[in-house]
Every structure is written in C-alpha cells, then in structure tokens.
C-alpha cells in the first residue's frame, strides 16, 4: 500500500510568521488524525515566505501534539551544522518520542549564500558526504575505529535511533544514500527532471546497512486538491506567483489568489510559471490520486510526501482531507 506523508514549509501569508508556525501545529494535528504516515518540517533561512527555520524545534512541538504520525525534518541543512550536535539534538527527540522520529538531511543551503555564510562560515558542500557519514556514525555509535571522534558519544544513548533519509533533487544525494544504506527522498516539487531515473538508480545501487536492510524511497510532490479541477488550479496560482518572485530575486510572503490573478507576468516570468506548473499536481481527488499513483509507480516509490500550500489555510487543510479520503487513509476515532 502506498504511504502518504506531509512536508510542511510553514508558509507565511498575510498574518505573519508567528501565525504560520501555529498553522503548522494545527495542520499536524489534523494530518495525524487523518492517518498520514509522516510529518516533515522544512528548513529555510532569510526567506520571508517560509517561517520554518528550525525543524528540530518544531519537531518536538509537533510530536508532543500528535500520537500516531512519524515526525521529522525535511530536512536539516547539514552544511550549516556540526554532525555531532545534530545527532545529539535528534537523539534527544528520539528519547522523548521513541520510534517516531525521522532525520531527513539536505545538501542545499536552504538560503542565499550570504545567509549560508552567516550560519556557518566554514561550511562547504564538498564536506557534505563526510558530514553525513559522521552524523550516521554518531547516531548509531558506529564511527570506524580509526576515526578521530570514534570515542565521542552522542547523548543521550538509547536502544533506538532516528530513521535517516537523504533528500535531494539530483543524483548526488541518491548515490550517497545508496552507499551509506539510508532512505532517499527525491524533491520532485523542486525539480521533476530525471527524478524517476535517479530514484530507480538508488534502489539498484543500495547497500544494506546495520540500520536499513532494503532501499526505502519516496518522492516529495506539490499537490493541490479541491472539489473541482478549476478550484484546485485557482488555488495553485498563489504558489506560482511565489515561485516566480523567488526565482527572480524578489522573495516575499505568499500572495493571495487575487494578487496572483492580477499580476502582469512578463514572458520570462510566464516561462518560469509554466515550469512550476509542470511539477504541480492540481485537481479533484480522483484526478490527483490517478496522477500520484502513476508518479509513484514511475519512481518505484514506497511513499509520497505531499507539499500542499494555499493562501487560505482552510483550503490547505481541505486539500489534505480530500487526499486522505480518496486514498483511504485510516482516520483515528474521535
């Protein structure tokens, strides 16, 4: 059975960043009740339209307010941080919520380059593979004997560890995930080009590890579900304008539908918009299910991580509710 999860970027609308964080907590409670399998929190910095800058803080809040759903990062941008510190933060979360914590790791900065330097001045992408190897080693107390930190323990120790996923929109993280024996999630909502081939290659190259004996793959997809196709496509217009502004160096809060409909797009901006539409699935529940099942089959994915954003938080919640119903997710009893 295809599993469905959630990736929440904590979008900022008219009410401000604090409202966005509280909407994240409310949506997590709803998705837990609806039967979604995972709830991942994104990490972005210096982005006015996305409030989630610290997934490790939000994970604890979400996990405390839910009971069934796995909760994790989608993901921690590891180049900014010490692998040991990340391991310890997530081992604390695992101690608080055993068997429910995911550690998704991203290679991108999640910010502009200036902000990335402010976060960690000596961070550099070429060290990412070693950082991931060290982080996994710290989590499981399994650094090789000759490692300079082989005798350093990530506290608190315990019988379980967070489930590790590498996130990416290219083949680099997929290859590393296969080599280290972790899960891999392809960011289709960022780049749909070649995603199926990358994910299938991950499966073929996967090497079993002490923490994962078989490949585990997912794809993160932007979805808007509504009662009619026209309504869903209209809801998606807010994100389309947000993406256009982001890609042209004018990041801001999520615009309303009315603002998006009246915006005077240039030809270059229309090209960006059409590209964004190509990696968006918008429609009725039945239309969305058909396209998602086809995408999952193409990717050979065990699960899909759903990114749904609408200017109206009620429409966003409704999108997740319709999707849960059409996929027959097991809703919790009142």
C-alpha positions in Angstrom: 0.0 0.0 0.0 1.3 3.5 -0.9 2.0 5.6 2.1 1.4 9.3 2.2 3.4 11.8 4.3 3.4 15.6 4.6 6.2 18.2 4.1 5.3 21.5 5.7 7.3 24.6 4.8 5.3 26.8 7.2 4.2 29.3 4.6 3.8 32.9 5.7 0.7 34.7 4.4 -0.9 38.0 5.5 -0.9 37.1 9.2 2.8 36.9 9.7 5.4 34.3 10.7 4.0 33.5 14.1 0.6 32.6 12.6 2.4 30.4 10.1 4.1 28.4 12.9 0.7 28.0 14.7 -0.9 26.9 11.5 1.8 24.2 11.1 0.9 22.8 14.6 -2.8 22.8 13.8 -2.2 21.1 10.4 0.0 18.5 12.0 -2.8 17.5 14.5 -5.2 17.2 11.6 -2.9 15.1 9.5 -2.2 12.8 12.5 -5.9 12.2 12.9 -6.4 11.7 9.1 -3.9 8.9 9.0 -0.8 10.4 7.2 2.3 8.4 7.9 4.9 11.2 8.3 5.0 14.9 9.0 8.3 16.6 8.0 9.3 20.1 8.8 11.4 22.1 6.3 14.4 24.3 7.0 14.6 27.7 5.2 16.6 30.8 6.2 16.1 34.5 5.4 13.0 33.6 3.3 10.1 35.9 4.1 7.5 33.5 2.8 8.7 30.4 4.8 8.8 30.5 8.6 10.3 27.1 9.3 14.0 27.9 10.1 14.4 25.4 12.9 12.9 22.0 12.2 14.5 20.4 15.3 12.4 22.8 17.5 9.2 22.3 15.6 9.6 18.5 15.6 9.3 18.4 19.4 6.2 20.6 19.4 4.5 18.6 16.6 5.4 15.2 18.2 4.0 16.4 21.5 0.7 17.3 20.0 0.3 14.1 17.9 0.2 10.4 18.7 0.5 8.2 15.6 2.3 10.1 12.9 6.1 9.9 12.5 7.7 13.4 12.8 11.0 14.6 11.3 13.0 17.0 9.3 12.6 17.6 5.6 15.3 18.4 6.1 18.2 19.6 8.3 20.6 21.5 6.0 23.7 19.8 7.3 26.4 22.0 5.8 25.5 24.6 8.4 26.0 22.4 11.5 28.2 20.1 13.4 27.2 16.4 12.8 27.6 15.7 16.5 25.3 18.5 17.5 22.6 17.4 15.0 23.0 13.8 16.2 22.5 14.9 19.8 19.5 17.0 19.1 17.8 14.2 17.3 18.8 11.6 19.9 17.1 13.9 22.5 14.0 13.9 20.3 14.2 10.1 19.9 14.4 9.7 23.7 11.3 11.8 24.0 9.3 10.1 21.2 10.9 6.7 20.6 10.2 5.1 17.3 8.6 8.2 15.8 11.5 10.5 14.8 12.9 10.9 11.3 16.1 12.8 10.4 16.0 14.0 6.8 19.2 15.6 5.7 19.6 18.1 2.9 22.7 19.2 0.9 21.4 22.6 -0.3 21.8 25.7 1.9 18.1 26.5 2.2 19.1 30.1 1.9 21.1 32.6 -0.1 24.8 32.4 0.0 25.3 35.4 2.4 22.9 33.8 4.9 24.7 30.4 4.5 27.9 32.1 5.5 26.3 33.7 8.5 25.0 30.3 9.6 28.4 28.6 9.4 31.3 30.4 7.9 33.4 27.3 7.3 30.6 25.2 5.8 31.3 23.9 2.3 29.3 21.5 0.1 32.4 19.3 -0.6 32.4 18.1 3.0 28.8 17.0 2.9 29.4 13.3 2.3 31.8 13.1 5.2 29.4 15.1 7.4 26.6 12.6 6.6 28.8 9.6 7.3 29.9 11.2 10.6 26.3 12.0 11.6 25.1 8.5 10.9 28.0 7.1 12.9 27.3 9.4 15.8 23.6 8.4 15.8 24.4 4.7 16.0 27.6 4.8 17.9 29.3 3.3 14.9 32.2 5.5 13.8 35.1 3.4 12.5 37.9 2.7 15.0 40.4 5.0 13.3 38.0 8.0 13.3 39.3 10.9 15.3 36.0 11.1 17.2 35.4 7.3 17.5 35.2 7.5 21.3 32.8 10.5 21.3 29.2 9.6 22.3 26.2 11.4 21.0 24.0 11.7 24.1 21.5 10.6 25.2 22.3 7.0 24.2 19.4 4.6 23.9 18.1 1.4 22.2 16.6 3.2 19.2 17.8 5.9 16.8 16.0 8.3 14.3 15.3 7.0 10.9 17.8 8.6 8.5 16.8 9.9 5.0 18.8 11.8 2.5 16.9 14.4 0.5 17.8 15.7 -2.9 16.8 16.8 -6.4 19.7 15.3 -8.3 21.7 12.1 -8.3 24.4 13.1 -5.8 22.4 12.6 -2.6 20.8 9.4 -4.1 24.2 7.9 -4.7 25.3 8.8 -1.1 22.1 7.3 0.4 22.7 4.1 -1.6 26.3 3.9 -0.4 25.5 4.6 3.3 22.4 2.5 3.4 19.8 5.2 4.2 16.4 6.1 2.9 16.2 8.6 -0.1 13.5 11.1 -0.9 13.6 12.9 -4.3 12.3 16.5 -4.3 10.0 16.4 -7.3 8.4 19.6 -6.2 11.7 21.4 -6.8 12.9 19.5 -9.9 10.9 16.9 -11.7 13.6 16.3 -14.4 15.1 12.8 -14.1 13.6 12.0 -10.7 12.4 8.6 -11.6 15.7 7.5 -13.1 17.6 8.8 -10.0 15.3 7.0 -7.6 15.5 3.8 -9.5 19.3 4.1 -9.6 19.3 4.5 -5.9 17.4 1.2 -5.5 19.8 -0.6 -7.8 22.9 0.7 -6.0 21.6 0.4 -2.5 24.0 -1.4 0.0 22.2 -2.8 3.1 23.4 -1.2 6.4 23.0 -2.0 10.1 20.1 0.4 10.2 18.3 -0.4 6.9 18.3 -3.7 5.2 16.5 -2.7 2.0 16.1 0.5 0.0 13.4 2.9 1.0 12.4 5.6 -1.5 9.9 8.4 -1.6 9.2 11.5 -3.7 8.0 14.9 -2.4 5.3 16.3 -4.6 3.4 19.6 -4.7 -0.3 18.9 -4.7 -3.5 21.0 -4.5 -6.7 19.0 -4.2 -10.2 20.6 -4.3 -13.7 19.7 -5.1 -13.3 20.8 -8.7 -10.3 20.9 -11.1 -10.9 24.6 -11.7 -10.9 25.4 -7.9 -7.6 23.4 -7.5 -5.9 25.2 -10.3 -7.0 28.6 -9.0 -5.6 27.7 -5.5 -2.3 26.8 -7.1 -1.9 30.3 -8.6 -0.6 31.7 -5.3 2.4 29.4 -5.3 3.0 30.1 -8.9 3.5 33.8 -8.3 5.5 33.0 -5.1 7.9 30.8 -7.2 8.2 33.4 -10.0 9.2 36.1 -7.4 11.6 33.7 -5.6 13.3 32.7 -8.9 13.6 36.3 -10.0 15.2 37.5 -6.7 12.1 39.0 -5.1 11.2 36.7 -2.3 8.2 37.6 -0.2 5.2 36.3 1.6 2.7 34.0 -0.1 0.4 36.2 -2.3 -3.3 35.9 -2.4 -5.1 34.3 -5.4 -6.4 37.7 -6.4 -2.9 39.2 -6.4 -1.7 36.3 -8.5 -4.6 36.7 -10.9 -4.0 40.4 -11.5 -0.2 40.1 -11.7 1.3 41.3 -15.0 3.6 38.4 -15.9 6.4 39.1 -18.4 7.4 36.4 -21.0 10.3 35.3 -18.9 8.1 35.0 -15.8 5.5 33.1 -17.8 8.2 30.6 -18.7 9.1 30.1 -15.0 5.4 29.8 -14.2 4.9 27.1 -16.8 7.9 25.2 -15.5 6.4 25.3 -12.0 3.0 24.1 -13.3 4.9 21.1 -14.8 5.8 19.8 -11.3 2.4 20.6 -9.8 -0.5 18.2 -9.4 -3.8 20.0 -9.1 -7.3 18.7 -9.5 -10.1 16.7 -8.0 -9.4 13.9 -5.5 -9.8 11.3 -8.2 -7.6 13.2 -10.7 -4.9 13.7 -8.1 -4.9 10.1 -7.0 -4.5 8.8 -10.5 -1.5 11.1 -11.2 0.1 10.4 -7.8 -0.2 6.6 -8.3 1.3 6.9 -11.7 4.2 9.0 -10.4 4.8 6.6 -7.5 4.9 3.7 -10.0 7.3 5.5 -12.2 9.6 6.4 -9.3 9.2 2.9 -7.7 8.5 4.9 -4.5 7.3 3.3 -1.3 5.6 6.6 -0.3 4.8 10.1 -1.4 5.5 13.2 0.7 2.8 15.8 -0.1 3.5 19.5 -0.1 0.2 21.5 -0.2 0.1 25.2 0.1 -2.8 27.6 -0.4 -3.3 31.2 0.7 -6.3 30.2 2.7 -5.3 27.8 5.5 -8.8 26.3 5.3 -8.3 25.4 1.7 -4.9 23.9 2.6 -6.5 21.7 5.3 -9.3 20.7 2.9 -6.7 19.6 0.3 -5.1 17.2 2.8 -8.6 16.0 3.9 -9.7 15.2 0.4 -6.5 13.4 -0.4 -6.7 11.3 2.8 -10.2 10.3 1.9 -9.6 9.3 -1.7 -6.5 7.2 -0.7 -8.5 5.5 2.1 -6.2 6.5 4.9 -7.2 5.2 8.4 -8.7 8.1 10.2 -8.4 8.0 14.0 -11.6 7.6 16.1 -12.8 10.8 17.7 
